[in-house]
Amino acid sequence: MEKHQQHKVFNIIPVYSTLPLILTVAMNMLAYYGGRLLAHHLPHHNLETPLDRMIPVVPWTLVIYWGCYLFWIINYILIAREDPESVYRFFAADTLARAICLFFFLTLPTTNIRPDIPSDNFWNAGMNLLYQIDSADNLFPSIHCLTSWFCYIGIRGRKELPRWYRMLSFMMAIAVFISTLTTRQHVLIDVAGGILLAEATWWAAGHTRMISIYKNILWKIRSLGRKKCAK
């Protein structure tokens, strides 16, 4: 393990974590933008329930909804700094989860009904800008919730990290869940789907041959890259 940790990219993450990070970002882009592109012409289903309609719109929670990107970056870097087996388990689960998201985006396209909000103050204007940037699709399961829960899963058993930070990550994930509802970006089943998918793929990565398969994929990609560089 020490040999691995001696070689880091920009002295931040071990070299063995770079390809897993690249793959998970690529899979996320494929799921999010590919799903939107391929499913835009399909019928979309509204999974909103009466309970969802009881949740108030709270525009200032945009701070949490957008701020979670910093949370994701910090925690994914912390996770990428773990030992190789832990890194492979985490990113195998993460990559599979995003592939499953793409499957749902294509087979069960979803949408929701967003409220009409007058742009009469800063937060309301921010809500309308969010709605313009991010169309109401790719909702189930919620990638926002999936990624936030993975941020907690990846560090919750790490005793070398302060307990307060592990608890903060848990509370931040919960805050993100709430923000997806109070900004009307998602409904309750989207949130539940993201959490359950993260837990299911994390379990599978630790109790099946998934890590071996994932490591084999990494090896093949690296071998292909070496062959191209050698030409």
Accessible surface in RSA format (square Angstrom, percent):
REM  Atomic radii and reference values for relative SASA: ProtOr
REM  Chains: A
REM  Algorithm: Lee & Richards
REM  Probe-radius: 1.40
REM  Slices: 20
REM RES _ NUM      All-atoms   Total-Side   Main-Chain    Non-polar    All polar
REM                ABS   REL    ABS   REL    ABS   REL    ABS   REL    ABS   REL
RES MET A   1   130.30  67.5  89.09  59.0  41.21  98.1  78.03  66.3  52.27  69.3
RES GLU A   2   133.21  76.5 130.35  98.6   2.86   6.8  45.17  87.4  88.05  71.9
RES LYS A   3   161.27  78.7 157.41  96.6   3.86   9.2 101.25  91.1  60.02  63.9
RES HIS A   4    84.06  45.9  78.26  54.4   5.80  14.8  46.68  48.1  37.38  43.5
RES GLN A   5    61.50  34.4  54.17  39.6   7.34  17.5  12.59  26.8  48.91  37.1
RES GLN A   6   135.10  75.5  99.88  73.0  35.22  83.9  39.16  83.4  95.95  72.8
RES HIS A   7   106.72  58.3 102.72  71.4   4.00  10.2  70.87  73.0  35.85  41.7
RES LYS A   8    71.51  34.9  43.67  26.8  27.84  66.3  11.94  10.7  59.57  63.5
RES VAL A   9    47.67  31.4  42.74  38.7   4.94  11.9  46.99  40.8   0.68   1.8
RES PHE A  10   180.36  90.2 148.43  91.9  31.94  83.1 162.13  98.3  18.24  52.2
RES ASN A  11   126.18  87.0 108.96 105.3  17.22  41.5  29.25  70.4  96.92  93.7
RES ILE A  12    78.20  44.5  77.46  57.7   0.74   1.8  78.20  56.3   0.00   0.0
RES ILE A  13    18.88  10.7  18.88  14.1   0.00   0.0  18.88  13.6   0.00   0.0
RES PRO A  14     0.98   0.7   0.98   0.9   0.00   0.0   0.98   0.8   0.00   0.0
RES VAL A  15    78.09  51.4  76.83  69.6   1.25   3.0  76.83  66.8   1.25   3.4
RES TYR A  16    13.44   6.3   8.93   5.1   4.51  11.7  12.39   9.3   1.04   1.3
RES SER A  17     0.00   0.0   0.00   0.0   0.00   0.0   0.00   0.0   0.00   0.0
RES THR A  18    34.88  24.8  33.32  33.8   1.55   3.7  20.01  26.9  14.87  22.5
RES LEU A  19    26.88  15.0  26.29  18.8   0.60   1.5  26.88  18.9   0.00   0.0
RES PRO A  20     0.00   0.0   0.00   0.0   0.00   0.0   0.00   0.0   0.00   0.0
RES LEU A  21    33.73  18.8  33.47  23.9   0.26   0.7  33.73  23.7   0.00   0.0
RES ILE A  22   108.50  61.7 104.15  77.6   4.35  10.5 107.67  77.5   0.83   2.3
RES LEU A  23    38.76  21.6  37.27  26.7   1.48   3.7  37.27  26.2   1.48   4.0
RES THR A  24     5.77   4.1   5.37   5.4   0.40   1.0   5.37   7.2   0.40   0.6
RES VAL A  25    87.23  57.4  85.27  77.2   1.97   4.7  87.23  75.8   0.00   0.0
RES ALA A  26    53.16  48.9  42.24  65.2  10.92  24.8  48.81  68.7   4.35  11.5
RES MET A  27    45.46  23.5  43.18  28.6   2.29   5.4  44.22  37.6   1.24   1.6
RES ASN A  28    39.82  27.5  39.82  38.5   0.00   0.0   4.86  11.7  34.96  33.8
RES MET A  29    98.65  51.1  96.83  64.1   1.82   4.3  79.06  67.2  19.59  25.9
RES LEU A  30    92.99  51.8  86.80  62.1   6.20  15.6  92.51  65.0   0.49   1.3
RES ALA A  31     0.00   0.0   0.00   0.0   0.00   0.0   0.00   0.0   0.00   0.0
RES TYR A  32    51.19  23.9  51.19  29.1   0.00   0.0  41.97  31.5   9.22  11.4
RES TYR A  33   119.85  56.0 115.56  65.8   4.29  11.2  73.21  55.0  46.64  57.5
RES GLY A  34    13.21  16.3   0.00   N/A  13.21  16.3  11.79  32.4   1.41   3.2
RES GLY A  35     0.06   0.1   0.00   N/A   0.06   0.1   0.00   0.0   0.06   0.1
RES ARG A  36    52.48  22.0  49.82  25.4   2.67   6.3  37.09  50.7  15.40   9.3
RES LEU A  37   125.64  70.0 118.43  84.7   7.21  18.1 122.36  85.9   3.28   8.8
RES LEU A  38   100.54  56.0  92.71  66.3   7.83  19.7  95.17  66.8   5.37  14.4
RES ALA A  39     2.71   2.5   2.71   4.2   0.00   0.0   2.71   3.8   0.00   0.0
RES HIS A  40   127.96  69.9 101.06  70.2  26.90  68.8  79.58  82.0  48.37  56.3
RES HIS A  41   129.06  70.5  94.19  65.5  34.86  89.2  80.32  82.8  48.74  56.7
RES LEU A  42    61.64  34.3  55.09  39.4   6.55  16.5  55.44  38.9   6.20  16.7
RES PRO A  43   103.01  75.1  89.60  81.7  13.42  48.8 101.42  83.7   1.60   9.9
RES HIS A  44    58.14  31.8  29.21  20.3  28.93  74.0  17.87  18.4  40.27  46.9
RES HIS A  45    86.03  47.0  82.44  57.3   3.59   9.2  48.32  49.8  37.71  43.9
RES ASN A  46    63.56  43.8  34.40  33.2  29.15  70.2  22.94  55.2  40.62  39.3
RES LEU A  47    46.70  26.0  36.56  26.2  10.14  25.5  41.95  29.5   4.75  12.8
RES GLU A  48    32.18  18.5  11.95   9.0  20.23  48.2   0.89   1.7  31.28  25.5
RES THR A  49    55.41  39.4  54.13  54.9   1.28   3.0  53.79  72.2   1.62   2.5
RES PRO A  50    92.10  67.1  89.80  81.9   2.30   8.4  90.58  74.8   1.52   9.4
RES LEU A  51   102.31  57.0  99.79  71.4   2.52   6.3 100.50  70.6   1.81   4.9
RES ASP A  52     5.92   4.1   4.62   4.6   1.30   3.1   3.75   8.8   2.17   2.2
RES ARG A  53   138.96  58.3 115.73  59.0  23.23  55.3  55.72  76.2  83.24  50.4
RES MET A  54   147.52  76.4 117.59  77.8  29.93  71.3 103.87  88.3  43.65  57.8
RES ILE A  55    33.32  19.0  30.54  22.7   2.79   6.7  32.67  23.5   0.65   1.8
RES PRO A  56    89.14  65.0  78.96  72.0  10.18  37.0  89.14  73.6   0.00   0.0
RES VAL A  57    47.95  31.5  25.50  23.1  22.44  54.1  25.50  22.2  22.44  60.9
RES VAL A  58    36.75  24.2  35.82  32.4   0.93   2.2  36.75  31.9   0.00   0.0
RES PRO A  59    30.18  22.0  30.18  27.5   0.00   0.0  30.18  24.9   0.00   0.0
RES TRP A  60   135.33  54.3 134.49  65.1   0.85   2.0 117.00  62.4  18.33  29.7
RES THR A  61     6.94   4.9   6.94   7.0   0.00   0.0   6.94   9.3   0.00   0.0
RES LEU A  62     8.40   4.7   8.28   5.9   0.12   0.3   8.40   5.9   0.00   0.0
RES VAL A  63    85.52  56.3  76.57  69.3   8.96  21.6  83.38  72.4   2.15   5.8
RES ILE A  64    37.17  21.2  35.16  26.2   2.01   4.8  37.17  26.8   0.00   0.0
RES TYR A  65     7.32   3.4   7.32   4.2   0.00   0.0   2.34   1.8   4.98   6.1
RES TRP A  66   103.38  41.5  96.24  46.6   7.14  16.8  85.89  45.8  17.49  28.4
RES GLY A  67    35.01  43.2   0.00   N/A  35.01  43.2  29.41  80.7   5.61  12.6
RES CYS A  68     0.00   0.0   0.00   0.0   0.00   0.0   0.00   0.0   0.00   0.0
RES TYR A  69    95.95  44.8  95.37  54.3   0.58   1.5  68.59  51.5  27.36  33.7
RES LEU A  70   116.29  64.8 112.88  80.8   3.41   8.6 114.12  80.1   2.17   5.8
RES PHE A  71    18.55   9.3  13.07   8.1   5.48  14.3  17.83  10.8   0.72   2.1
RES TRP A  72    32.61  13.1  32.38  15.7   0.22   0.5  32.52  17.3   0.08   0.1
RES ILE A  73   104.03  59.2  98.68  73.5   5.35  12.9 103.84  74.8   0.18   0.5
RES ILE A  74    75.13  42.8  72.63  54.1   2.50   6.0  74.60  53.7   0.54   1.5
RES ASN A  75     0.00   0.0   0.00   0.0   0.00   0.0   0.00   0.0   0.00   0.0
RES TYR A  76    20.02   9.3  20.02  11.4   0.00   0.0  20.02  15.0   0.00   0.0
RES ILE A  77    57.03  32.5  57.03  42.5   0.00   0.0  57.03  41.1   0.00   0.0
RES LEU A  78    40.18  22.4  40.13  28.7   0.05   0.1  40.13  28.2   0.05   0.1
RES ILE A  79     0.82   0.5   0.82   0.6   0.00   0.0   0.82   0.6   0.00   0.0
RES ALA A  80     0.00   0.0   0.00   0.0   0.00   0.0   0.00   0.0   0.00   0.0
RES ARG A  81    90.43  38.0  80.53  41.1   9.90  23.6  11.52  15.7  78.91  47.8
RES GLU A  82    23.35  13.4  17.91  13.5   5.44  12.9   8.29  16.0  15.05  12.3
RES ASP A  83    44.95  31.5  41.79  41.6   3.16   7.5  10.10  23.8  34.85  34.8
RES PRO A  84    17.45  12.7  17.45  15.9   0.00   0.0  17.45  14.4   0.00   0.0
RES GLU A  85    89.01  51.1  87.42  66.1   1.58   3.8  59.53 115.2  29.47  24.1
RES SER A  86    36.01  30.4  28.89  38.5   7.12  16.4  11.10  23.6  24.91  34.9
RES VAL A  87     0.00   0.0   0.00   0.0   0.00   0.0   0.00   0.0   0.00   0.0
RES TYR A  88    20.64   9.6  20.64  11.7   0.00   0.0   8.19   6.2  12.45  15.4
RES ARG A  89    56.47  23.7  56.47  28.8   0.00   0.0  12.25  16.7  44.22  26.8
RES PHE A  90     1.67   0.8   1.67   1.0   0.00   0.0   1.67   1.0   0.00   0.0
RES PHE A  91     0.00   0.0   0.00   0.0   0.00   0.0   0.00   0.0   0.00   0.0
RES ALA A  92     3.20   2.9   0.33   0.5   2.87   6.5   0.64   0.9   2.55   6.8
RES ALA A  93     0.00   0.0   0.00   0.0   0.00   0.0   0.00   0.0   0.00   0.0
RES ASP A  94     0.00   0.0   0.00   0.0   0.00   0.0   0.00   0.0   0.00   0.0
RES THR A  95    21.39  15.2  21.39  21.7   0.00   0.0  21.39  28.7   0.00   0.0
RES LEU A  96    65.18  36.3  61.48  44.0   3.70   9.3  64.66  45.4   0.51   1.4
RES ALA A  97     0.00   0.0   0.00   0.0   0.00   0.0   0.00   0.0   0.00   0.0
RES ARG A  98     9.08   3.8   9.08   4.6   0.00   0.0   1.01   1.4   8.08   4.9
RES ALA A  99    37.65  34.6  30.52  47.1   7.13  16.2  31.19  43.9   6.46  17.1
RES ILE A 100    50.12  28.5  48.81  36.4   1.30   3.1  50.12  36.1   0.00   0.0
RES CYS A 101     0.00   0.0   0.00   0.0   0.00   0.0   0.00   0.0   0.00   0.0
RES LEU A 102    29.64  16.5  29.64  21.2   0.00   0.0  29.64  20.8   0.00   0.0
RES PHE A 103   118.74  59.4 113.00  70.0   5.74  14.9 118.45  71.8   0.29   0.8
RES PHE A 104    60.67  30.4  60.67  37.6   0.00   0.0  60.67  36.8   0.00   0.0
RES PHE A 105     3.77   1.9   1.31   0.8   2.47   6.4   2.44   1.5   1.33   3.8
RES LEU A 106    55.89  31.1  46.69  33.4   9.20  23.1  46.69  32.8   9.20  24.8
RES THR A 107    81.83  58.2  49.53  50.2  32.30  77.0  52.38  70.4  29.45  44.5
RES LEU A 108    58.40  32.5  57.86  41.4   0.54   1.4  57.86  40.6   0.54   1.5
RES PRO A 109     9.01   6.6   6.58   6.0   2.43   8.9   9.01   7.4   0.00   0.0
RES THR A 110     3.26   2.3   2.51   2.5   0.76   1.8   1.54   2.1   1.72   2.6
RES THR A 111    40.69  28.9  38.53  39.1   2.15   5.1  27.12  36.4  13.57  20.5
RES ASN A 112    12.78   8.8   2.18   2.1  10.60  25.5   1.08   2.6  11.70  11.3
RES ILE A 113   122.81  69.9 114.32  85.2   8.49  20.5 117.33  84.5   5.48  14.9
RES ARG A 114    43.73  18.4  25.11  12.8  18.62  44.3  19.07  26.1  24.66  14.9
RES PRO A 115    43.08  31.4  26.08  23.8  17.00  61.8  37.31  30.8   5.77  35.9
RES ASP A 116   148.22 103.8 118.45 117.9  29.77  70.4  41.15  96.8 107.07 106.8
RES ILE A 117    26.26  14.9  13.48  10.0  12.78  30.8  14.81  10.7  11.45  31.1
RES PRO A 118    86.78  63.2  74.94  68.3  11.83  43.0  85.99  71.0   0.78   4.9
RES SER A 119    75.66  63.9  39.17  52.3  36.49  84.1  28.22  60.1  47.44  66.5
RES ASP A 120   105.80  74.1  66.40  66.1  39.39  93.2  43.35 102.0  62.45  62.3
RES ASN A 121    77.63  53.5  63.19  61.1  14.44  34.8  42.82 103.1  34.81  33.6
RES PHE A 122   154.70  77.4 141.14  87.4  13.57  35.3 147.39  89.4   7.31  20.9
RES TRP A 123    96.06  38.6  96.06  46.5   0.00   0.0  72.60  38.7  23.47  38.1
RES ASN A 124    20.00  13.8  20.00  19.3   0.00   0.0   0.00   0.0  20.00  19.3
RES ALA A 125    43.86  40.3  38.55  59.5   5.31  12.1  38.89  54.8   4.97  13.2
RES GLY A 126    21.35  26.3   0.00   N/A  21.35  26.3  18.94  52.0   2.41   5.4
RES MET A 127     0.00   0.0   0.00   0.0   0.00   0.0   0.00   0.0   0.00   0.0
RES ASN A 128    30.99  21.4  30.02  29.0   0.97   2.3  12.61  30.4  18.38  17.8
RES LEU A 129    99.04  55.2  97.53  69.8   1.51   3.8  98.48  69.2   0.56   1.5
RES LEU A 130     0.97   0.5   0.30   0.2   0.67   1.7   0.67   0.5   0.30   0.8
RES TYR A 131    30.50  14.2  20.31  11.6  10.19  26.5  20.49  15.4  10.01  12.3
RES GLN A 132   145.57  81.4 108.83  79.5  36.73  87.5  45.74  97.4  99.82  75.7
RES ILE A 133   105.06  59.8  78.62  58.6  26.44  63.7  85.25  61.4  19.81  53.8
RES ASP A 134    22.55  15.8  22.12  22.0   0.43   1.0   5.87  13.8  16.68  16.6
RES SER A 135    51.91  43.9  46.08  61.5   5.83  13.4  46.76  99.6   5.15   7.2
RES ALA A 136    23.86  21.9  13.22  20.4  10.64  24.2  13.56  19.1  10.30  27.3
RES ASP A 137    21.01  14.7  17.65  17.6   3.35   7.9   5.71  13.4  15.30  15.3
RES ASN A 138    12.74   8.8   3.33   3.2   9.41  22.7   1.33   3.2  11.41  11.0
RES LEU A 139     7.73   4.3   7.70   5.5   0.03   0.1   7.70   5.4   0.03   0.1
RES PHE A 140    29.29  14.7  28.99  18.0   0.30   0.8  28.99  17.6   0.30   0.9
RES PRO A 141     2.51   1.8   2.51   2.3   0.00   0.0   2.51   2.1   0.00   0.0
RES SER A 142     0.00   0.0   0.00   0.0   0.00   0.0   0.00   0.0   0.00   0.0
RES ILE A 143    19.23  10.9  17.91  13.3   1.32   3.2  17.91  12.9   1.32   3.6
RES HIS A 144    15.48   8.5  13.84   9.6   1.64   4.2   3.18   3.3  12.30  14.3
RES CYS A 145     0.00   0.0   0.00   0.0   0.00   0.0   0.00   0.0   0.00   0.0
RES LEU A 146     0.00   0.0   0.00   0.0   0.00   0.0   0.00   0.0   0.00   0.0
RES THR A 147     7.34   5.2   7.34   7.4   0.00   0.0   6.55   8.8   0.79   1.2
RES SER A 148     0.00   0.0   0.00   0.0   0.00   0.0   0.00   0.0   0.00   0.0
RES TRP A 149    26.39  10.6  26.39  12.8   0.00   0.0  26.39  14.1   0.01   0.0
RES PHE A 150     0.00   0.0   0.00   0.0   0.00   0.0   0.00   0.0   0.00   0.0
RES CYS A 151     0.00   0.0   0.00   0.0   0.00   0.0   0.00   0.0   0.00   0.0
RES TYR A 152    38.76  18.1  38.76  22.1   0.00   0.0   6.39   4.8  32.37  39.9
RES ILE A 153     4.28   2.4   0.00   0.0   4.28  10.3   0.00   0.0   4.28  11.6
RES GLY A 154     7.45   9.2   0.00   N/A   7.45   9.2   1.34   3.7   6.12  13.7
RES ILE A 155     0.01   0.0   0.00   0.0   0.01   0.0   0.01   0.0   0.00   0.0
RES ARG A 156    79.05  33.2  64.45  32.9  14.60  34.8  24.82  33.9  54.22  32.9
RES GLY A 157    58.01  71.5   0.00   N/A  58.01  71.5  34.90  95.8  23.11  51.7
RES ARG A 158    32.92  13.8  30.29  15.4   2.63   6.3  15.95  21.8  16.97  10.3
RES LYS A 159   164.55  80.3 142.62  87.5  21.93  52.2  97.07  87.4  67.48  71.9
RES GLU A 160   123.16  70.7  84.33  63.8  38.82  92.4  66.64 128.9  56.51  46.1
RES LEU A 161    23.42  13.0  21.94  15.7   1.47   3.7  22.26  15.6   1.16   3.1
RES PRO A 162    62.34  45.4  50.42  46.0  11.93  43.4  62.06  51.2   0.28   1.7
RES ARG A 163   168.44  70.7 162.33  82.7   6.11  14.5  54.53  74.5 113.90  69.0
RES TRP A 164   167.02  67.0 155.27  75.2  11.76  27.6 145.70  77.7  21.32  34.6
RES TYR A 165    35.51  16.6  35.51  20.2   0.00   0.0  31.54  23.7   3.97   4.9
RES ARG A 166    34.13  14.3  34.05  17.4   0.08   0.2   6.42   8.8  27.70  16.8
RES MET A 167    76.46  39.6  76.46  50.6   0.00   0.0  54.92  46.7  21.54  28.5
RES LEU A 168    81.71  45.5  81.71  58.5   0.00   0.0  81.71  57.4   0.00   0.0
RES SER A 169     0.89   0.8   0.38   0.5   0.51   1.2   0.51   1.1   0.38   0.5
RES PHE A 170    67.87  34.0  67.87  42.0   0.00   0.0  67.87  41.1   0.00   0.0
RES MET A 171   106.09  54.9 100.78  66.7   5.31  12.6  62.75  53.4  43.34  57.4
RES MET A 172    46.25  23.9  42.70  28.3   3.55   8.4  21.35  18.1  24.90  33.0
RES ALA A 173     0.00   0.0   0.00   0.0   0.00   0.0   0.00   0.0   0.00   0.0
RES ILE A 174    64.01  36.4  64.01  47.7   0.00   0.0  64.01  46.1   0.00   0.0
RES ALA A 175    25.27  23.2  21.87  33.8   3.40   7.7  24.81  34.9   0.47   1.2
RES VAL A 176     0.00   0.0   0.00   0.0   0.00   0.0   0.00   0.0   0.00   0.0
RES PHE A 177    13.28   6.6  13.28   8.2   0.00   0.0  13.28   8.1   0.00   0.0
RES ILE A 178    89.80  51.1  89.73  66.8   0.07   0.2  89.80  64.7   0.00   0.0
RES SER A 179     0.02   0.0   0.00   0.0   0.02   0.0   0.00   0.0   0.02   0.0
RES THR A 180     0.00   0.0   0.00   0.0   0.00   0.0   0.00   0.0   0.00   0.0
RES LEU A 181    20.38  11.3  19.04  13.6   1.33   3.4  19.25  13.5   1.13   3.0
RES THR A 182     9.81   7.0   9.81   9.9   0.00   0.0   9.81  13.2   0.00   0.0
RES THR A 183     0.00   0.0   0.00   0.0   0.00   0.0   0.00   0.0   0.00   0.0
RES ARG A 184    29.63  12.4  29.63  15.1   0.00   0.0   6.58   9.0  23.05  14.0
RES GLN A 185     2.99   1.7   2.48   1.8   0.50   1.2   0.16   0.3   2.82   2.1
RES HIS A 186    13.62   7.4  11.28   7.8   2.34   6.0   2.11   2.2  11.51  13.4
RES VAL A 187     5.31   3.5   5.13   4.6   0.18   0.4   5.31   4.6   0.00   0.0
RES LEU A 188    58.02  32.3  55.11  39.4   2.91   7.3  55.35  38.9   2.67   7.2
RES ILE A 189    81.22  46.2  75.23  56.0   6.00  14.5  79.46  57.2   1.77   4.8
RES ASP A 190     0.72   0.5   0.72   0.7   0.00   0.0   0.00   0.0   0.72   0.7
RES VAL A 191    12.94   8.5  12.94  11.7   0.00   0.0  12.94  11.2   0.00   0.0
RES ALA A 192    43.97  40.4  40.04  61.8   3.93   8.9  43.74  61.6   0.22   0.6
RES GLY A 193    11.15  13.7   0.00   N/A  11.15  13.7   8.98  24.6   2.17   4.9
RES GLY A 194     0.00   0.0   0.00   N/A   0.00   0.0   0.00   0.0   0.00   0.0
RES ILE A 195    41.86  23.8  41.86  31.2   0.00   0.0  41.86  30.1   0.00   0.0
RES LEU A 196   120.75  67.2 118.27  84.6   2.47   6.2 118.53  83.2   2.21   5.9
RES LEU A 197    20.74  11.6  16.65  11.9   4.09  10.3  20.10  14.1   0.64   1.7
RES ALA A 198     0.00   0.0   0.00   0.0   0.00   0.0   0.00   0.0   0.00   0.0
RES GLU A 199    52.21  30.0  49.11  37.2   3.10   7.4  30.34  58.7  21.87  17.9
RES ALA A 200    58.03  53.4  45.28  69.9  12.74  29.0  54.75  77.1   3.28   8.7
RES THR A 201     4.01   2.9   3.43   3.5   0.59   1.4   4.01   5.4   0.00   0.0
RES TRP A 202    46.92  18.8  46.92  22.7   0.00   0.0  36.17  19.3  10.75  17.4
RES TRP A 203   144.52  58.0 142.57  69.0   1.96   4.6 126.21  67.3  18.31  29.7
RES ALA A 204    20.41  18.8  20.41  31.5   0.00   0.0  20.41  28.7   0.00   0.0
RES ALA A 205     0.87   0.8   0.00   0.0   0.87   2.0   0.00   0.0   0.87   2.3
RES GLY A 206    35.60  43.9   0.00   N/A  35.60  43.9   6.23  17.1  29.37  65.8
RES HIS A 207   114.44  62.5  79.08  55.0  35.36  90.5  60.92  62.8  53.53  62.3
RES THR A 208    74.73  53.2  46.33  47.0  28.41  67.7  54.57  73.3  20.16  30.5
RES ARG A 209   168.07  70.6 161.55  82.3   6.53  15.5  77.32 105.7  90.75  55.0
RES MET A 210    27.75  14.4  25.10  16.6   2.64   6.3  26.77  22.8   0.97   1.3
RES ILE A 211    33.08  18.8  33.08  24.6   0.00   0.0  33.08  23.8   0.00   0.0
RES SER A 212    62.48  52.8  52.97  70.7   9.52  21.9  19.61  41.8  42.87  60.1
RES ILE A 213    90.24  51.4  87.14  64.9   3.11   7.5  90.18  64.9   0.07   0.2
RES TYR A 214    12.35   5.8  11.41   6.5   0.93   2.4  12.24   9.2   0.11   0.1
RES LYS A 215    78.21  38.2  73.01  44.8   5.20  12.4  40.33  36.3  37.88  40.4
RES ASN A 216    69.28  47.8  64.44  62.3   4.84  11.6  17.08  41.1  52.20  50.5
RES ILE A 217    81.01  46.1  80.45  59.9   0.57   1.4  81.01  58.3   0.00   0.0
RES LEU A 218     0.84   0.5   0.84   0.6   0.00   0.0   0.84   0.6   0.00   0.0
RES TRP A 219   155.14  62.3 154.68  74.9   0.46   1.1 130.64  69.7  24.50  39.7
RES LYS A 220   120.06  58.6 113.67  69.7   6.40  15.2  65.52  59.0  54.54  58.1
RES ILE A 221    63.38  36.1  59.98  44.7   3.40   8.2  61.01  43.9   2.36   6.4
RES ARG A 222    72.32  30.4  64.47  32.9   7.84  18.7  35.60  48.7  36.72  22.3
RES SER A 223    21.45  18.1  19.40  25.9   2.05   4.7  17.71  37.7   3.74   5.2
RES LEU A 224   100.19  55.8  98.38  70.4   1.80   4.5  99.65  70.0   0.54   1.4
RES GLY A 225    32.02  39.5   0.00   N/A  32.02  39.5  31.46  86.3   0.57   1.3
RES ARG A 226   149.56  62.8 141.76  72.3   7.80  18.6  70.02  95.7  79.54  48.2
RES LYS A 227   134.85  65.8 129.58  79.5   5.28  12.6  76.56  68.9  58.30  62.1
RES LYS A 228   135.23  66.0 121.26  74.4  13.96  33.2  70.15  63.1  65.08  69.3
RES CYS A 229   113.91  86.2  79.78  89.0  34.12  80.2  34.33  87.0  79.57  85.8
RES ALA A 230    90.35  83.1  48.06  74.2  42.30  96.2  59.75  84.1  30.60  81.1
RES LYS A 231   204.73  99.9 139.76  85.8  64.97 154.7 120.62 108.6  84.11  89.6
END  Absolute sums over single chains surface
CHAIN  1 A    12398.0      10751.7       1646.3       8768.0       3630.0
END  Absolute sums over all chains
TOTAL         12398.0      10751.7       1646.3       8768.0       3630.0
